[in-house]
Amino acid sequence: MFPSDDSPRSRDWYKISVDSLRSLGGFLLLVALVVFGWWAYREVKPQLLRREASLVLTEAGQLLARVESEPGNEAYRSRTESARLSLEEATEAFSEGVYDRALREGKAARVLLATVLEALIHRRPVGDANFLSVRGRVEFRRGEQEIWRQATGRVVLNSGDFVKTADNGVAEIMFGDGTLYTVRPNTLFVVKSGSSLGGKEESIAMEYGWVNLSTARRPSTVTTPGAEARVEEESEGEVAIEEGGEGRFAALRGTMQVRSDAGAVQDLDTLQEVRLDPLEGLSEPRSLPDRPVGVSPQDNLEVDLTLDDTLVLEWSEVAGAEHYELQVAADRSFAESIIDADDRLGTTATLGLRAEGRFVWRVAAVDEAGSRGPWSDLLRFRVIESTVSGGVGALAGPAAAALLMSETLVSSETERTPDVR
């Protein structure tokens, strides 16, 4: 005999079904929100790039007009022409909807033109290169005999000048051909200048340290003890050399050629690297993990401490990544990272917010061999604290105590979700 509709068994079965459906509905809603957030980010990001690129192109165009109107601009014809070509490339890329390239070329043109304009207005020499920004202790020296002096923005560098960074020093240096060098802590090199079939070619001779360089219209060469790396035009590369002679050469965008002192040559394509061993020479090229994409929060998010004291960072998963490196800092140089976690197993991290400030973050994928791929594009967020009256309190200077990792990763390989406190 079948049970009646109002039997206890029937009611229990019906109750369990509703609970299950509610749980399923909540899960599906969460999935839908994640999918919608990813879709919204993919839709919004090109528009943000387009707007930023448009502003940069406008500023570069205005700078070019000012440079051309200044008396004596003929003395800087080569640098002005390099900037003009970069601006034309940027304008063409913008019209084709390639906004990341338009932004990159536009920034290169803007920086070159700004240095020329400053030289014209203040009657200062441009030199072979200029410091654009300096964080921490960064020193330079004129040739072999001069004393070391603290570098500042816009200091001019010429062939034969030395640059040295301390363990907290980071600098950005722009060469006359548009190549941008980012010099990391504990680095020493000398500026070189030579000629090639395409005209004047800038380079550096690095004794030890780590540089990242992004070329524009011409290649650039980094010489190290044991090898030489030639980064081709429109390319981005990393060169790191230890004082013991071990080195790493990576092509992050475009191409690079590495030649050892013993005569071995390796050609690198995008996302490839070679290692230099003082005894064994150059390794074979191997692939690097791709660049992660920051998913959330959206760029320039404001977080109110009175409403939430945590912030979840999320990025895209990269094929072949064994783990991820995450950095959070108070400025884009990352000279002194507030958070520097090199063991992230998943694609999220929860930050505990302690104080007001402006911050930037980035993430990179690391494969099983320990090779790190390129960093993600920088994303920014701002922490504020509303007053009782509803206004916003003044921003305090960001300090190391302003943020903390508020989670502990579990050790199980199968469980990749952070254990949030």
C-alpha positions in Angstrom: 0.0 0.0 0.0 1.5 3.4 -1.0 1.8 6.0 1.7 -0.7 8.9 1.6 0.3 12.3 0.5 0.4 13.6 4.0 2.4 10.8 5.5 5.6 11.7 7.5 7.8 10.1 4.9 6.3 12.2 2.1 6.7 15.4 4.0 10.3 14.6 4.9 11.1 13.9 1.2 9.5 17.1 0.2 11.4 19.2 2.8 14.8 17.7 1.8 14.0 18.5 -1.9 13.3 22.2 -1.1 16.5 22.6 0.9 18.5 20.9 -1.9 16.9 23.2 -4.5 17.6 26.2 -2.4 21.3 25.2 -2.1 21.5 24.5 -5.8 19.8 27.9 -6.5 22.4 29.7 -4.4 25.2 27.9 -6.1 23.9 28.7 -9.5 23.4 32.3 -8.5 27.0 32.5 -7.3 28.2 30.9 -10.6 26.1 33.4 -12.5 27.6 36.3 -10.6 31.1 35.1 -11.2 30.4 34.7 -15.0 28.7 38.1 -15.2 31.7 39.7 -13.3 34.2 38.2 -15.8 32.0 39.2 -18.7 31.6 42.7 -17.4 35.4 43.0 -16.9 36.1 41.8 -20.4 33.6 44.3 -21.8 34.8 47.2 -19.7 38.5 46.8 -19.9 38.8 47.7 -23.7 36.8 50.9 -23.0 39.1 51.8 -20.1 42.1 51.2 -22.4 40.5 53.2 -25.1 39.9 56.2 -22.9 43.4 56.1 -21.4 45.0 55.7 -24.8 42.9 58.6 -26.1 44.1 60.9 -23.3 47.8 59.9 -23.8 47.6 60.5 -27.6 46.0 63.9 -27.0 48.8 64.9 -24.6 51.5 63.6 -26.9 50.0 65.5 -29.8 50.0 68.7 -27.7 53.6 68.1 -26.6 54.7 67.6 -30.3 53.1 70.9 -31.3 54.9 72.7 -28.4 58.2 71.2 -29.3 57.9 72.2 -32.9 57.1 75.8 -31.9 60.1 76.1 -29.6 63.2 77.8 -31.0 66.2 75.5 -31.2 64.2 72.3 -31.7 66.5 71.4 -34.6 69.1 70.3 -32.1 66.8 67.5 -31.0 65.5 66.4 -34.4 66.4 62.7 -34.0 64.6 62.3 -30.7 61.6 64.3 -32.0 61.4 62.2 -35.1 61.4 59.0 -33.0 58.6 60.4 -30.9 56.7 61.4 -34.0 57.0 57.9 -35.4 55.8 56.4 -32.2 52.8 58.8 -32.1 51.9 57.8 -35.7 52.1 54.1 -34.8 49.9 54.8 -31.7 47.4 56.7 -33.8 47.2 53.9 -36.3 46.8 51.2 -33.6 44.1 53.3 -32.0 42.1 53.5 -35.2 42.4 49.7 -35.6 41.1 49.2 -32.0 44.4 47.8 -30.7 44.3 50.0 -27.6 47.1 48.4 -25.6 49.6 49.0 -28.4 48.3 52.5 -28.9 48.8 53.2 -25.2 52.3 51.7 -25.1 53.4 53.7 -28.2 51.7 56.8 -27.1 53.4 56.8 -23.7 56.8 56.3 -25.3 56.1 59.4 -27.6 54.9 61.4 -24.6 57.9 60.7 -22.5 60.4 61.5 -25.3 58.6 64.8 -26.2 58.4 65.8 -22.5 62.2 65.4 -22.1 62.8 67.4 -25.3 60.5 70.2 -24.2 62.0 70.4 -20.8 65.5 70.6 -22.4 64.3 73.4 -24.8 62.6 75.4 -22.1 65.3 75.2 -19.5 68.2 75.0 -22.0 69.4 71.7 -20.5 71.1 68.9 -22.5 69.1 65.9 -23.2 71.9 63.4 -23.2 71.7 59.7 -24.2 69.2 58.9 -21.5 67.2 60.4 -18.7 65.9 59.2 -15.3 62.2 59.4 -15.4 61.4 58.2 -11.8 63.5 57.1 -8.8 62.4 55.2 -5.7 64.7 54.4 -2.8 68.5 54.7 -3.1 69.6 55.0 -6.7 73.0 56.5 -7.5 74.9 57.6 -10.7 78.5 58.4 -11.5 80.0 60.4 -14.4 82.7 58.0 -15.7 85.3 56.1 -13.7 86.7 59.0 -11.7 83.6 60.9 -10.4 81.9 60.3 -7.1 78.6 58.6 -6.7 75.6 60.9 -6.4 71.9 60.3 -5.6 69.8 60.2 -8.7 66.6 62.3 -9.2 64.0 62.4 -11.9 65.2 64.0 -15.2 68.9 63.6 -14.4 70.7 63.3 -17.8 72.9 60.2 -18.5 75.6 59.9 -21.2 77.7 57.1 -22.6 80.2 56.1 -19.9 78.0 57.0 -16.9 77.3 54.4 -14.2 74.0 53.6 -12.5 73.7 51.7 -9.2 70.7 50.7 -7.2 70.6 49.6 -3.5 68.5 46.8 -2.1 65.5 49.3 -2.0 66.3 51.2 -5.2 64.2 51.2 -8.4 64.5 53.5 -11.3 63.0 54.1 -14.8 65.3 55.4 -17.5 64.3 56.5 -20.9 66.8 56.4 -23.8 66.8 58.7 -26.8 65.4 56.0 -29.1 62.3 55.5 -26.9 63.6 52.4 -25.1 62.4 52.3 -21.5 64.6 50.5 -18.8 63.2 49.6 -15.4 66.2 49.0 -13.1 65.5 46.7 -10.2 67.3 46.6 -6.7 71.0 45.6 -6.4 71.9 46.4 -10.0 75.0 48.0 -11.5 75.6 49.0 -15.1 77.3 51.5 -17.4 75.5 53.4 -20.3 76.9 52.6 -23.7 76.2 54.3 -27.1 77.0 52.9 -30.5 76.0 53.0 -34.1 74.2 50.5 -36.3 72.8 50.5 -39.8 69.6 51.9 -38.5 71.3 54.8 -36.7 72.4 55.4 -33.2 71.8 52.3 -30.9 71.6 52.6 -27.1 72.8 49.8 -24.8 74.1 49.1 -21.3 76.8 46.9 -19.9 75.5 45.3 -16.7 77.9 43.9 -14.1 75.1 42.4 -12.0 71.5 42.9 -11.2 68.2 42.8 -13.1 66.6 45.1 -15.7 63.4 45.0 -17.7 63.4 46.8 -21.0 60.8 47.8 -23.5 62.1 48.9 -26.9 60.4 51.2 -29.4 61.8 52.0 -32.8 65.2 50.4 -32.5 66.7 47.3 -30.8 68.7 47.7 -27.6 71.5 45.5 -26.3 72.4 44.4 -22.7 75.9 43.1 -22.2 76.6 40.9 -19.2 79.6 38.9 -18.0 79.4 35.9 -20.2 76.7 36.9 -22.7 75.0 39.6 -24.7 71.2 40.0 -25.2 69.9 42.0 -28.1 66.2 42.9 -27.7 64.6 43.6 -31.0 62.4 46.6 -31.8 58.9 46.7 -30.4 59.9 44.0 -27.8 60.1 43.6 -24.1 62.7 41.5 -22.3 64.2 40.8 -18.9 67.9 40.3 -18.2 69.2 39.1 -14.8 72.8 38.3 -13.9 74.2 37.3 -10.6 77.7 38.2 -9.4 78.7 34.6 -9.8 77.9 34.7 -13.5 74.6 32.8 -13.6 72.1 34.6 -15.8 68.5 34.6 -17.1 67.3 36.1 -20.4 63.6 36.2 -21.2 61.6 37.5 -24.1 58.2 38.7 -22.7 57.0 40.3 -25.9 58.5 40.3 -29.4 61.9 38.6 -29.9 65.4 38.5 -28.4 68.8 37.0 -29.4 71.3 35.9 -26.8 74.9 35.3 -27.7 77.4 33.8 -25.2 81.1 34.8 -25.0 81.8 31.2 -26.2 79.9 31.9 -29.4 76.6 30.0 -28.7 73.5 31.8 -30.1 69.9 31.3 -29.0 66.9 33.1 -30.6 64.0 33.6 -28.4 60.3 34.2 -29.3 57.6 35.7 -27.1 57.4 33.9 -23.7 60.7 32.1 -24.0 63.8 32.2 -21.8 67.4 30.8 -21.7 69.6 30.4 -18.7 73.4 31.1 -18.6 75.7 28.8 -16.5 79.3 29.9 -16.2 80.5 26.3 -16.8 77.8 24.9 -19.1 77.0 28.0 -21.2 73.6 28.8 -22.6 70.7 26.4 -22.1 68.1 25.6 -24.8 65.1 27.9 -25.0 62.1 26.9 -22.9 58.6 28.3 -22.6 57.4 30.6 -19.9 53.9 30.8 -18.4 51.5 33.4 -19.9 50.6 36.7 -18.3 47.7 36.5 -15.9 44.8 38.9 -16.1 43.5 40.6 -13.0 39.7 39.8 -12.8 38.6 41.7 -9.7 38.4 44.2 -8.1 38.0 46.6 -11.0 40.7 49.1 -11.5 40.6 52.2 -9.1 38.1 50.5 -6.8 37.3 52.4 -3.6 36.9 50.4 -0.4 35.3 51.9 2.7 36.8 50.6 5.9 33.6 51.4 7.8 31.8 48.9 5.6 34.4 46.2 4.9 37.8 45.4 6.3 38.8 42.8 3.7 39.3 42.8 -0.1 39.4 39.7 -2.3 41.9 39.9 -5.2 41.2 37.5 -8.1 43.1 36.8 -11.4 42.7 34.4 -14.3 44.2 30.9 -14.2 47.3 30.4 -16.4 47.9 27.0 -18.1 51.0 25.3 -16.8 51.2 27.4 -13.7 52.4 25.5 -10.6 51.8 28.5 -8.4 51.6 32.3 -8.5 53.5 35.3 -7.1 51.5 38.2 -5.7 52.8 41.7 -4.9 50.9 44.6 -3.3 52.7 48.0 -2.9 52.0 51.6 -2.3 53.4 52.7 -5.7 54.0 51.1 -9.1 57.7 50.7 -8.7 57.2 47.9 -6.1 60.5 49.1 -4.6 59.1 48.1 -1.2 56.2 45.7 -1.5 53.8 45.6 1.4 52.8 42.1 0.5 55.2 39.8 -1.5 53.8 36.3 -1.5 55.5 33.8 -3.8 53.5 30.6 -3.0 49.9 31.3 -4.1 48.3 28.0 -5.1 45.0 29.3 -6.2 43.8 32.4 -8.1 42.4 34.4 -5.2 43.8 36.2 -2.2 42.1 38.0 0.7 43.6 41.1 2.1 42.9 42.5 5.5 42.6 46.3 5.4 43.9 48.2 8.3 44.4 51.8 7.2 43.6 54.3 4.4 45.9 54.6 1.4 46.3 54.0 -2.3 47.7 50.7 -3.5 48.7 48.7 -6.6 48.8 45.0 -7.1 50.1 42.5 -9.7 50.5 38.8 -10.1 52.7 36.4 -12.1 52.5 32.7 -12.9 55.4 30.3 -12.0 55.8 26.9 -13.6 57.1 23.6 -12.2 60.6 24.5 -13.2 60.5 27.7 -11.2 60.4 30.0 -14.2 58.2 33.1 -13.7 56.2 34.5 -16.6 55.4 38.2 -17.1 53.6 40.2 -14.5 50.0 41.1 -15.0 49.0 44.7 -15.8 48.9 46.8 -12.7 45.5 47.3 -11.0 44.9 50.0 -8.3 42.6 50.3 -5.4 42.0 52.9 -2.7 41.1 52.4 0.9 39.1 55.1 2.6 37.3 55.5 5.9 34.0 57.5 6.1 33.5 59.9 8.9 30.4 59.8 11.2 28.9 62.7 9.2 29.2 60.8 6.0 32.3 62.5 4.6 35.5 60.8 3.7 38.5 61.0 6.1 41.9 62.3 4.9 44.1 59.7 3.3 47.0 58.6 5.6 50.3 57.8 4.1 50.4 54.1 3.2 52.5 52.0 5.6 53.6 48.4 5.8 50.9 47.9 8.4 48.1 49.1 6.2 47.5 45.7 4.6 48.1 42.1 5.6 47.4 38.7 4.2 44.4 37.6 6.2 44.4 34.0 5.1 46.4 30.8 5.4 46.7 28.4 2.5 45.8 24.8 3.3 48.5 22.3 2.5 46.3 19.8 0.6 46.9 19.7 -3.2 43.3 18.9 -3.8 42.0 21.8 -1.7 43.0 25.1 -3.3 40.6 27.4 -1.6 42.2 29.8 1.0 41.2 29.3 4.6 40.1 32.9 5.4 40.3 33.9 9.0 
